[in-house]
């Protein structure tokens, strides 16, 4: 029973970390990466699909993403979808190849992005602490129902706290790495 609680805590904290990692990946720096276009949707025969399903996406260089639609008629639609995606990108078409250059970030924009990153990290920490609180409440309920001893509860709370500390340290590490990446010119 206690092992199940610990395992659940570990899994939920890991999901919080993965969610933070995905959120941080969406915050762009001056460098190009293909994941930036993952959530851009384009109309394809009446259905909204991801750009990656209708085009080949790769890096031209460190500051340019190349998008090559599989079908010629999709070039205009993909270009418009990228432009309208509110990413601050201005794609340019060259035949059937769409080049998406990454604009340079200003110092002010870098600071704004750093604030956003800190906010995302704080949200992840809150989620991790909520997992800890729920686990501790479950342990208190078990001790109230006399299903476990006080010593077992205390040991389990210590294990939950260690998991929490480890997850929060990982959030801080991810935050610091992203801040360094954002502030690098």
JOLINKA-V909911 format. One record per pair of residues at least 24 apart in sequence whose ideal C-beta (glycine too) atoms are under 6 Angstrom apart, sorted by the first residue. I is the first residue (numbers start at 0). J is the second residue. Records with the same first field share a line. If there is no record, write none. Layout:
I->J, J
This chain:
1->155
4->134, 137
5->158
8->130, 134, 159, 162
9->162
11->130
12->127, 130, 166
15->123, 126, 127
16->169
19->123
22->119
23->177
26->112
28->180, 181
29->101, 103, 104
30->61
31->58, 62, 63, 64, 101
39->80, 81, 84
41->76, 77, 80
50->77
62->101
63->98, 100
64->99
66->97
67->96
71->95
109->181, 182
112->181
113->178, 181
116->177
120->170, 174
123->170
124->167, 170
127->163, 166
131->159, 163
134->159
